[in-house]
Amino acid sequence: MRRFAILLGTVTPNAFSSKFPWAGDALTPVRVFAVSCLRAGGAAESFLSDTVTNDGRDHDGLSDVVEDQIGSDKTVADTDGDILLDGKEYVLGTSPVKTDTDGDGYSDYEEVQAGSDPLDPASFPLKGDIDGDCKVDLTDVIKVLQILVGMTLEGTINPAADVDDDRKIGEAEIIYILKQVAEQ
């Protein structure tokens, strides 16, 4: 019985360097990963994969040909700087050259994180919606209180929930959320 572990390497977005011999030509064959296996008896074995084509110099998930077609920068993994790699934006249908595809004032990344539609200007993250469920309710107050007392939260925090733009979740958010709930 063999167990395989595949090391794909790491990519730092926007860290393109022409010092690598393959950087100038995206069609240069390169080795891109190593494979290691551990046999049942404990013996380890490692080898490099077959040679593959480096068809995207910035490693954002798109080939240079596609990047030329859609107008993104083939030497930068995140052309518009919104934290979503160009390949992810291509899959989502958002623009890799516009930080805010639908023009609603929220970046594509903020909308994806909050669960709103980055292609619909009428869909945007709600202020005070800590848990990103597209509603402001007492659950959000509980999450803020958990944050303030240092409890570990399940799930992610909606970055657009910050009501006073201080880049923190705190008392201002509790007051805002309670006002919103009282008006419902």
N, C-alpha and C positions, 0 to 999 in steps of 0.2 A: 504494500500500500504506500502510495506517495502522497505527500501534502505539498502543495505549491503555494508559494508566496511570490507575487509579482511586484516588482519595484518599478513604478512608472516615473519617478522623479518628481520634482516640484517646479512650479513656474511662478515667478514673481511678475505680476502684471506690470506692463510698461517698462520692463527691464530688458530691453532689446540691446544687444551689443554686437557690433560688427567685427569684434576680435575673433569670433569663431569662424573657421574656414567655410562652413556651410551657410553662413548668414547672408552672403551676397546672392546666393542662388537657392531659391526655395525648392528646387528639384534635385538637389544634391542628395544622394542616398546616405543615410546615417543610421547608426544603431540607436534605438530610443529606450530600450528597457532591458533589464537583467531578470533572469528567472532563477529562483533558488528552490530546491526541494529538500525535504527531510525524509529519508527512508525510514521504514518502520523500525529498523535496527539502530537508528540514530545517526547514520552516515549522512552528511550533507553534500549536496551537489549543486553547483551554480554554473550558469552559462549565459551568454548574450543571445538575444533574439536574432532572427535573420535580419538582414539589412532591409530597411523600409525607406520610403520616400518622405522627406521632410516637406510636406506640401503646404505648410503654413508657418512662416518664420516667427510669428509672435505667439504661437501656441495658444490661441484663443478659441480653437475649435472650428475655425474657418480656413479654407485653403486660400492662398494668395489670389487665385483666379476669382473666387467668390468675393473676396474683399475688394478687388478691382471693380467688379460688377456693381456692388452696392455702395461704393464710395468710402469705405472705411479705410483706416490706415493699416496696412499690412505689417508694419513694424511696431505697432502698439496694440496690446491685448485689449485695452478698453479705450477706444478712440474718443468717446465723449466724456470720459472720466466720471461716470455715474456709478461705478463699482460693479456694474454688470458687464461681464466680458462680451465682446462683440459676437461670439458664437451663441451665447445665451440670448442676447437680444435678437439675433436672427431667428432662433427657434421660437421666441415669444412673439415675434412680429413687430417688435419695437425698433426704433431707429438707433443704430449704433453710432450715429453722428450727432444725435440730439439728446441732451440729458433728460429732457421732458418731452417725450414723443407727442402726448396729447395736449400739451400746453396749458395744463390746469394748475401749474405752480408747484407741483410735486415731482421729484425726479422719478424716473422709471424704477430705480432701485427702491425708493421709499414706497411706491405703490405696490411693487411685488412683495416687499416685506410685510406691508399692511393688509395684503389680500384684496386691494382694489385693482381695477382694470387700468393698466397704463396706456391703453388705446382709447379709452373713453373719458372725455373731459368732464363728464357728469359724475364719474366715479373717482373719488379721491379719499385718502385716509382721513378719518375723523379726529379732530382734536379731542383729547381725553380718552380715546379708545385704546387703552393700554394693551389689551390682549388681541387687538386686531380682528375682532369678530364683527366689525362694521356696525356696532351699536355702543352707545355709552350707557353703562348701567352700574349697579352696585358691585358687580364682579370686578369692574375696573377699580373701584375704591379699595376693595379688598387687596387687589394686586399692588396698588400703591402703598398701602399699609405694610404689606409683606416686604416690599422693597425698603421702606423706611426702617423697619426693625431688623433688616439683614437676612431675611429668610430666603432660601433658594426657591426660585420660581420654576414651574414647569412651562415649557414653551418659550416663545420669544416675546420681547417687548416691542410694540409698534413704535418706531422712531418718530412718527408724526404725532404721537400722543402728547408730546411736550407742548403745553398750552402757552407758556410764557417764553418759549425759545431760549431757555437758559441751559439747554442740553442736559437737563437733569429731570428726573421724575420725583416730585415731592409734594409739599403742602399746596402749592398753587394748583396742581392737578386734582387733588382731593376736593378742594373748594369748587373748582370748575365742574367736576363730575357730579358732585352733590347738587349744584344748581341745575345742571342739565336734567338729572333724575327728578328733581322736585317739579320741574316744568312739564314733565311727561304725564 
